[in-house]
Amino acid sequence: MDKTSIIISCVSAFIALGSLIVAIIALIKSNVFAKNSLNKSEVQNLISMGNLELSTSERISNTRDKVGDITIIILPLISKKKSGTLTEDEEHTLEAQTKVLDSAIENNINAYEEACSKYIDGKIDKDRFKKSYNTEIRQLVENSNLNSTYFNPLTSKFKAILKVYDEWNNLEK
């Protein structure tokens, strides 16, 4: 073998070794980058889930407050009606406020329905949701004033609430 062949072989070997080292470094860096991206994605997912839980909680709270506000307005009118001292104007106000109250109650139930749908879909933390809303959902479904109107198992449009209620309260499951 001549000297030129040996030099070319050595240079080729060094280039191949250099290429191998560059490939290994690139692989390591890409793995680190992928892990960092995954961690950032997980953090963003948790932040998104937290924001969703916060907006759900705010919606439930706002609709519950609206029901309370209307109830405060309507209770004196109901008392007057029972005592027979309700004027004609108050009668019209009572009728209008009753419709507003019914709408507010349905909006509140819709907020719980949406929250229960998110719970079922796994879009919010299930343990935290159960701790926060177990009692409220049970009271909502078991409320005799609402039960026949909104939570009849056959005719109710609030299937997610009923499903969550059943999951949490049906001891036979």
Residue pairs with C-beta under 8 A, 6 or more apart in sequence:
49 123
49 124
49 125
52 118
52 123
52 124
53 124
53 125
53 128
53 129
56 111
56 114
56 115
56 118
56 124
57 132
59 111
59 114
59 115
60 108
60 111
60 112
60 115
60 133
62 111
63 104
63 107
63 108
63 110
63 111
64 108
66 104
66 107
66 108
67 101
67 104
67 105
67 108
70 97
70 100
70 101
70 104
71 101
73 97
74 94
74 97
74 98
74 101
77 86
77 90
77 93
77 94
77 97
78 94
80 86
80 90
81 91
81 94
86 94
105 146
106 150
109 140
109 146
109 150
109 158
109 161
112 133
112 136
112 137
112 140
112 158
112 161
113 158
113 160
113 161
114 160
115 124
115 129
115 133
116 137
116 160
116 161
116 163
116 164
117 160
118 124
119 126
119 129
119 130
119 160
119 164
120 160
120 163
120 164
130 168
134 168
137 161
137 164
137 165
137 168
138 165
138 168
138 169
140 146
140 151
140 161
141 147
141 151
141 161
141 162
141 165
150 156
150 158
151 158
151 161
151 162
153 162
156 162
166 173
167 173
